[in-house]
Structures are given as C-alpha cells and as structure tokens.
Amino acid sequence: MRNFSIAVALFVFAIGADAADNYTLDAGHSFPRFEINHFGFSTHRGQFNKTAGKLTLDRAAKTGAIEIIVQTASIGTGDPKLEEHLRSPDFFNTDKFPTMVFKSKAVKFSGNVPASAEGELTLLGVTRPLTLTITNVFCAPHPFHKKENCGAEVAGKLKRSDFGMTKYVPAVGDEVTLHIQVEAVKD
C-alpha cells in the first residue's frame, strides 16, 4: 500500500510539472505602445515594431513567467526625424543598447486568468521593478493555424528618468504610459 501511495504522489507531481503551457509571442500581433506628455501641448504616441518573447502559464497552479525582448531601434512614431532622435544617445541609445527586456516570474491570476505580472524592466542597462496589468485575456484555437492562441491587453507606467533617460525632463514628460497588445501561440 505504501508503494501505491508513493506512486500516486509521484504521478500527481508529474502531472503538476507538465501542467504549464509554453507560448511564443506572435511578433506580427504584439506591439508595445507608449504615451508621453509633449511639452504640455499633446500626448505623443509611438510603438516598437519588433518584439519577441516567451511566456509560460500554469493555469492549475495559477502562476506564470514572461520574457519579452523589444528591439529599441524598431521605434515608430510616424516622424522619421523624431525616430532618428529617439534612437540617439539622448533617448534609447540603440547602438549601445539594442534591446530592452521585461522579465517576470510572478504572474498573478484573478480567477482563472492572468491579471498582473510583477517583474523587472531593463532599459539603457538599468534594471528596475515594473508591474504590468493584464486585461481582456482570451485563449482559444486560432481560426487559421488551429493551435491555441492567447491574447491580452497589457498596461503599465514607468518613469523614464529611473532608467537614466532624462533628456528634456520635465518639459517632455517623465511618466510613460504603456499599452501593449499581445498575442502568443502555444508551442
């Protein structure tokens, strides 16, 4: 009977270990967007066009992990001169720091869906804590490739000066609002 109990315990542990699902970010449908005050006149918006990453969701344990890598030179604003300036050492310094990375091993659930991710953002070689809110989570078989696809809206705020990006602060806002559309395909 003892051996049977040990076998059941090992089986349950093995199921728990395999319960996590891994996903790869769909780069064609995942774009980090930002908003920042521009001299008090307007809210300036832009996005990054090249993003990659992985996420793991363990729905049974209600945990997860995320790693997102953004190519900083892929910044887009609709204004080529501004984009060139944003790539310069005044802002993203893309030659020296070609990526920014968000990592989280603390995905929090609300009910059966992820609701937030507490992690760290590395930007300009500086790593700081960042919490992202996750809403509108939807997972289902994709109508074209038939694999499970998950999507969500992700949001957060940070101070760019915390990462050493201080050019024109406070005239150009220090607080940056993030809105990120995310889609990921189950591996």
Phi and psi in degrees as GROMACS dihedral restraints (atoms count N, CA, C in turn):
[ dihedral_restraints ]
;  ai    aj    ak    al  type     phi  dphi    fc
    3     4     5     6     1   -62.5    20    10
    4     5     6     7     1   -43.2    20    10
    6     7     8     9     1   -62.8    20    10
    7     8     9    10     1   -37.5    20    10
    9    10    11    12     1   -63.5    20    10
   10    11    12    13     1   -43.2    20    10
   12    13    14    15     1   -62.7    20    10
   13    14    15    16     1   -41.9    20    10
   15    16    17    18     1   -65.1    20    10
   16    17    18    19     1   -41.9    20    10
   18    19    20    21     1   -62.9    20    10
   19    20    21    22     1   -42.6    20    10
   21    22    23    24     1   -63.2    20    10
   22    23    24    25     1   -43.7    20    10
   24    25    26    27     1   -61.7    20    10
   25    26    27    28     1   -43.0    20    10
   27    28    29    30     1   -65.6    20    10
   28    29    30    31     1   -38.3    20    10
   30    31    32    33     1   -64.1    20    10
   31    32    33    34     1   -45.8    20    10
   33    34    35    36     1   -62.8    20    10
   34    35    36    37     1   -41.9    20    10
   36    37    38    39     1   -62.1    20    10
   37    38    39    40     1   -42.8    20    10
   39    40    41    42     1   -63.8    20    10
   40    41    42    43     1   -39.8    20    10
   42    43    44    45     1   -63.1    20    10
   43    44    45    46     1   -44.5    20    10
   45    46    47    48     1   -61.2    20    10
   46    47    48    49     1   -38.8    20    10
   48    49    50    51     1   -67.6    20    10
   49    50    51    52     1   -30.0    20    10
   51    52    53    54     1   -94.0    20    10
   52    53    54    55     1     1.4    20    10
   54    55    56    57     1   -73.5    20    10
   55    56    57    58     1   -18.9    20    10
   57    58    59    60     1   -74.1    20    10
   58    59    60    61     1   139.6    20    10
   60    61    62    63     1  -108.3    20    10
   61    62    63    64     1   137.2    20    10
   63    64    65    66     1  -105.5    20    10
   64    65    66    67     1   141.5    20    10
   66    67    68    69     1  -132.3    20    10
   67    68    69    70     1   149.7    20    10
   69    70    71    72     1  -112.3    20    10
   70    71    72    73     1   132.6    20    10
   72    73    74    75     1   -59.7    20    10
   73    74    75    76     1   135.4    20    10
   75    76    77    78     1   -86.0    20    10
   76    77    78    79     1   100.9    20    10
   78    79    80    81     1   -63.1    20    10
   79    80    81    82     1   -22.9    20    10
   81    82    83    84     1   -81.5    20    10
   82    83    84    85     1    -7.0    20    10
   84    85    86    87     1  -134.3    20    10
   85    86    87    88     1    19.6    20    10
   87    88    89    90     1  -131.9    20    10
   88    89    90    91     1   113.4    20    10
   90    91    92    93     1  -137.0    20    10
   91    92    93    94     1   114.6    20    10
   93    94    95    96     1   -71.5    20    10
   94    95    96    97     1   125.6    20    10
   96    97    98    99     1  -116.7    20    10
   97    98    99   100     1   150.9    20    10
   99   100   101   102     1  -133.3    20    10
  100   101   102   103     1   156.9    20    10
  102   103   104   105     1  -133.0    20    10
  103   104   105   106     1   139.0    20    10
  105   106   107   108     1  -149.0    20    10
  106   107   108   109     1   143.5    20    10
  108   109   110   111     1   -68.4    20    10
  109   110   111   112     1   133.2    20    10
  111   112   113   114     1  -113.0    20    10
  112   113   114   115     1    93.1    20    10
  114   115   116   117     1    56.3    20    10
  115   116   117   118     1    21.5    20    10
  117   118   119   120     1    80.8    20    10
  118   119   120   121     1    -7.6    20    10
  120   121   122   123     1   -82.6    20    10
  121   122   123   124     1   -36.2    20    10
  123   124   125   126     1  -157.9    20    10
  124   125   126   127     1   172.8    20    10
  126   127   128   129     1  -101.2    20    10
  127   128   129   130     1   115.0    20    10
  129   130   131   132     1   -87.5    20    10
  130   131   132   133     1   138.6    20    10
  132   133   134   135     1  -125.3    20    10
  133   134   135   136     1   151.6    20    10
  135   136   137   138     1  -159.7    20    10
  136   137   138   139     1   178.4    20    10
  138   139   140   141     1  -151.0    20    10
  139   140   141   142     1   164.4    20    10
  141   142   143   144     1  -107.5    20    10
  142   143   144   145     1   132.2    20    10
  144   145   146   147     1   -97.9    20    10
  145   146   147   148     1    -5.6    20    10
  147   148   149   150     1  -130.3    20    10
  148   149   150   151     1   109.2    20    10
  150   151   152   153     1  -136.2    20    10
  151   152   153   154     1   139.8    20    10
  153   154   155   156     1  -135.0    20    10
  154   155   156   157     1   162.0    20    10
  156   157   158   159     1   170.0    20    10
  157   158   159   160     1   175.0    20    10
  159   160   161   162     1  -133.5    20    10
  160   161   162   163     1   150.1    20    10
  162   163   164   165     1  -142.1    20    10
  163   164   165   166     1   151.1    20    10
  165   166   167   168     1  -124.8    20    10
  166   167   168   169     1   131.2    20    10
  168   169   170   171     1  -124.7    20    10
  169   170   171   172     1   126.8    20    10
  171   172   173   174     1  -113.2    20    10
  172   173   174   175     1    92.5    20    10
  174   175   176   177     1   -65.8    20    10
  175   176   177   178     1   -32.7    20    10
  177   178   179   180     1   -67.1    20    10
  178   179   180   181     1   -44.0    20    10
  180   181   182   183     1   -86.5    20    10
  181   182   183   184     1   -10.0    20    10
  183   184   185   186     1    56.6    20    10
  184   185   186   187     1    53.3    20    10
  186   187   188   189     1  -139.1    20    10
  187   188   189   190     1   171.1    20    10
  189   190   191   192     1  -172.9    20    10
  190   191   192   193     1   174.9    20    10
  192   193   194   195     1  -145.2    20    10
  193   194   195   196     1   151.0    20    10
  195   196   197   198     1  -139.4    20    10
  196   197   198   199     1   140.4    20    10
  198   199   200   201     1  -139.1    20    10
  199   200   201   202     1   118.1    20    10
  201   202   203   204     1  -121.4    20    10
  202   203   204   205     1   131.7    20    10
  204   205   206   207     1  -119.8    20    10
  205   206   207   208     1   121.9    20    10
  207   208   209   210     1  -111.0    20    10
  208   209   210   211     1   128.5    20    10
  210   211   212   213     1   -80.3    20    10
  211   212   213   214     1   109.0    20    10
  213   214   215   216     1   -64.8    20    10
  214   215   216   217     1   -29.8    20    10
  216   217   218   219     1   -69.3    20    10
  217   218   219   220     1   -11.7    20    10
  219   220   221   222     1   -83.5    20    10
  220   221   222   223     1    12.3    20    10
  222   223   224   225     1   -60.0    20    10
  223   224   225   226     1   137.9    20    10
  225   226   227   228     1  -133.6    20    10
  226   227   228   229     1   133.0    20    10
  228   229   230   231     1  -130.7    20    10
  229   230   231   232     1   -10.3    20    10
  231   232   233   234     1    91.6    20    10
  232   233   234   235     1    -2.2    20    10
  234   235   236   237     1  -129.5    20    10
  235   236   237   238     1   101.1    20    10
  237   238   239   240     1   -55.3    20    10
  238   239   240   241     1   -37.0    20    10
  240   241   242   243     1   -66.5    20    10
  241   242   243   244     1   -42.3    20    10
  243   244   245   246     1   -64.8    20    10
  244   245   246   247     1   -42.3    20    10
  246   247   248   249     1   -59.9    20    10
  247   248   249   250     1   -41.5    20    10
  249   250   251   252     1   -61.3    20    10
  250   251   252   253     1   -43.7    20    10
  252   253   254   255     1   -65.0    20    10
  253   254   255   256     1   -40.3    20    10
  255   256   257   258     1   -65.8    20    10
  256   257   258   259     1   -26.1    20    10
  258   259   260   261     1   -79.0    20    10
  259   260   261   262     1   -14.8    20    10
  261   262   263   264     1   -74.6    20    10
  262   263   264   265     1   170.7    20    10
  264   265   266   267     1   -59.5    20    10
  265   266   267   268     1   -18.2    20    10
  267   268   269   270     1   -63.9    20    10
  268   269   270   271     1   -28.3    20    10
  270   271   272   273     1  -128.7    20    10
  271   272   273   274     1   -96.2    20    10
  273   274   275   276     1   -83.4    20    10
  274   275   276   277     1   -14.8    20    10
  276   277   278   279     1    45.4    20    10
  277   278   279   280     1    57.7    20    10
  279   280   281   282     1   -65.2    20    10
  280   281   282   283     1   -24.6    20    10
  282   283   284   285     1   -66.7    20    10
  283   284   285   286     1   -40.9    20    10
  285   286   287   288     1   -85.6    20    10
  286   287   288   289     1   -33.4    20    10
  288   289   290   291     1  -128.3    20    10
  289   290   291   292     1    79.9    20    10
  291   292   293   294     1   -71.3    20    10
  292   293   294   295     1   -13.0    20    10
  294   295   296   297     1  -134.7    20    10
  295   296   297   298     1   156.9    20    10
  297   298   299   300     1  -122.9    20    10
  298   299   300   301     1   146.2    20    10
  300   301   302   303     1  -132.4    20    10
  301   302   303   304     1   133.2    20    10
  303   304   305   306     1  -111.8    20    10
  304   305   306   307     1   129.0    20    10
  306   307   308   309     1  -129.6    20    10
  307   308   309   310     1   136.1    20    10
  309   310   311   312     1  -141.4    20    10
  310   311   312   313     1   133.8    20    10
  312   313   314   315     1  -114.9    20    10
  313   314   315   316     1    14.6    20    10
  315   316   317   318     1  -129.8    20    10
  316   317   318   319     1    68.2    20    10
  318   319   320   321     1   -84.6    20    10
  319   320   321   322     1   122.2    20    10
  321   322   323   324     1  -100.0    20    10
  322   323   324   325     1   140.9    20    10
  324   325   326   327     1  -104.6    20    10
  325   326   327   328     1   151.8    20    10
  327   328   329   330     1  -121.9    20    10
  328   329   330   331     1   109.4    20    10
  330   331   332   333     1    67.7    20    10
  331   332   333   334     1  -123.5    20    10
  333   334   335   336     1  -102.4    20    10
  334   335   336   337     1     8.3    20    10
  336   337   338   339     1  -128.0    20    10
  337   338   339   340     1   150.1    20    10
  339   340   341   342     1   -61.5    20    10
  340   341   342   343     1   139.8    20    10
  342   343   344   345     1  -122.0    20    10
  343   344   345   346     1   -23.1    20    10
  345   346   347   348     1  -160.3    20    10
  346   347   348   349     1   162.2    20    10
  348   349   350   351     1  -135.9    20    10
  349   350   351   352     1   115.4    20    10
  351   352   353   354     1   -95.0    20    10
  352   353   354   355     1   122.6    20    10
  354   355   356   357     1  -155.2    20    10
  355   356   357   358     1  -154.7    20    10
  357   358   359   360     1  -132.7    20    10
  358   359   360   361     1   138.0    20    10
  360   361   362   363     1  -107.8    20    10
  361   362   363   364     1   130.3    20    10
  363   364   365   366     1  -109.0    20    10
  364   365   366   367     1   119.7    20    10
  366   367   368   369     1  -141.2    20    10
  367   368   369   370     1   131.3    20    10
  369   370   371   372     1    57.0    20    10
  370   371   372   373     1    32.1    20    10
  372   373   374   375     1    78.4    20    10
  373   374   375   376     1     4.8    20    10
  375   376   377   378     1  -111.4    20    10
  376   377   378   379     1   133.9    20    10
  378   379   380   381     1  -111.9    20    10
  379   380   381   382     1   127.6    20    10
  381   382   383   384     1  -137.3    20    10
  382   383   384   385     1   153.8    20    10
  384   385   386   387     1   -66.3    20    10
  385   386   387   388     1   146.6    20    10
  387   388   389   390     1  -150.1    20    10
  388   389   390   391     1   130.4    20    10
  390   391   392   393     1  -109.4    20    10
  391   392   393   394     1   129.2    20    10
  393   394   395   396     1  -111.8    20    10
  394   395   396   397     1   137.7    20    10
  396   397   398   399     1   -91.9    20    10
  397   398   399   400     1   137.0    20    10
  399   400   401   402     1  -117.4    20    10
  400   401   402   403     1   124.8    20    10
  402   403   404   405     1  -133.2    20    10
  403   404   405   406     1   170.8    20    10
  405   406   407   408     1    53.1    20    10
  406   407   408   409     1    42.0    20    10
  408   409   410   411     1   -72.5    20    10
  409   410   411   412     1   130.8    20    10
  411   412   413   414     1  -144.0    20    10
  412   413   414   415     1   125.4    20    10
  414   415   416   417     1  -125.1    20    10
  415   416   417   418     1   134.6    20    10
  417   418   419   420     1  -169.2    20    10
  418   419   420   421     1   164.2    20    10
  420   421   422   423     1   -61.7    20    10
  421   422   423   424     1   133.9    20    10
  423   424   425   426     1   -70.6    20    10
  424   425   426   427     1   137.7    20    10
  426   427   428   429     1   -64.5    20    10
  427   428   429   430     1   -21.6    20    10
  429   430   431   432     1   -99.1    20    10
  430   431   432   433     1   -53.7    20    10
  432   433   434   435     1   -94.2    20    10
  433   434   435   436     1    -3.4    20    10
  435   436   437   438     1    66.0    20    10
  436   437   438   439     1    -2.3    20    10
  438   439   440   441     1   -81.7    20    10
  439   440   441   442     1   156.4    20    10
  441   442   443   444     1   -63.4    20    10
  442   443   444   445     1   134.1    20    10
  444   445   446   447     1  -123.6    20    10
  445   446   447   448     1   139.7    20    10
  447   448   449   450     1  -123.9    20    10
  448   449   450   451     1   140.0    20    10
  450   451   452   453     1  -132.6    20    10
  451   452   453   454     1   159.6    20    10
  453   454   455   456     1  -164.8    20    10
  454   455   456   457     1   164.4    20    10
  456   457   458   459     1  -107.0    20    10
  457   458   459   460     1   132.8    20    10
  459   460   461   462     1  -124.4    20    10
  460   461   462   463     1   140.6    20    10
  462   463   464   465     1  -142.8    20    10
  463   464   465   466     1   156.1    20    10
  465   466   467   468     1  -172.6    20    10
  466   467   468   469     1   174.9    20    10
  468   469   470   471     1  -137.0    20    10
  469   470   471   472     1   147.5    20    10
  471   472   473   474     1  -148.2    20    10
  472   473   474   475     1   163.5    20    10
  474   475   476   477     1  -104.6    20    10
  475   476   477   478     1   122.0    20    10
  477   478   479   480     1   -66.3    20    10
  478   479   480   481     1   -28.3    20    10
  480   481   482   483     1   -64.9    20    10
  481   482   483   484     1   -24.9    20    10
  483   484   485   486     1   -62.6    20    10
  484   485   486   487     1   -19.9    20    10
  486   487   488   489     1  -106.4    20    10
  487   488   489   490     1     6.4    20    10
  489   490   491   492     1    88.4    20    10
  490   491   492   493     1     6.8    20    10
  492   493   494   495     1   -92.5    20    10
  493   494   495   496     1    90.2    20    10
  495   496   497   498     1  -113.0    20    10
  496   497   498   499     1    -0.7    20    10
  498   499   500   501     1   -55.8    20    10
  499   500   501   502     1   124.9    20    10
  501   502   503   504     1    69.6    20    10
  502   503   504   505     1     9.8    20    10
  504   505   506   507     1   -73.5    20    10
  505   506   507   508     1   132.9    20    10
  507   508   509   510     1   -96.9    20    10
  508   509   510   511     1    -1.8    20    10
  510   511   512   513     1   -56.8    20    10
  511   512   513   514     1   -47.1    20    10
  513   514   515   516     1   -95.5    20    10
  514   515   516   517     1   125.8    20    10
  516   517   518   519     1   -48.1    20    10
  517   518   519   520     1   146.9    20    10
  519   520   521   522     1   -84.9    20    10
  520   521   522   523     1   -35.9    20    10
  522   523   524   525     1   -80.7    20    10
  523   524   525   526     1   129.7    20    10
  525   526   527   528     1  -115.3    20    10
  526   527   528   529     1   128.8    20    10
  528   529   530   531     1   -99.5    20    10
  529   530   531   532     1   131.1    20    10
  531   532   533   534     1  -106.4    20    10
  532   533   534   535     1   137.2    20    10
  534   535   536   537     1  -132.7    20    10
  535   536   537   538     1   119.4    20    10
  537   538   539   540     1  -127.0    20    10
  538   539   540   541     1   120.2    20    10
  540   541   542   543     1   -88.6    20    10
  541   542   543   544     1   132.4    20    10
  543   544   545   546     1  -131.0    20    10
  544   545   546   547     1   133.6    20    10
  546   547   548   549     1  -133.3    20    10
  547   548   549   550     1   141.7    20    10
  549   550   551   552     1  -141.0    20    10
  550   551   552   553     1   146.7    20    10
  552   553   554   555     1  -108.9    20    10
  553   554   555   556     1   133.2    20    10
  555   556   557   558     1   -63.8    20    10
  556   557   558   559     1   132.8    20    10
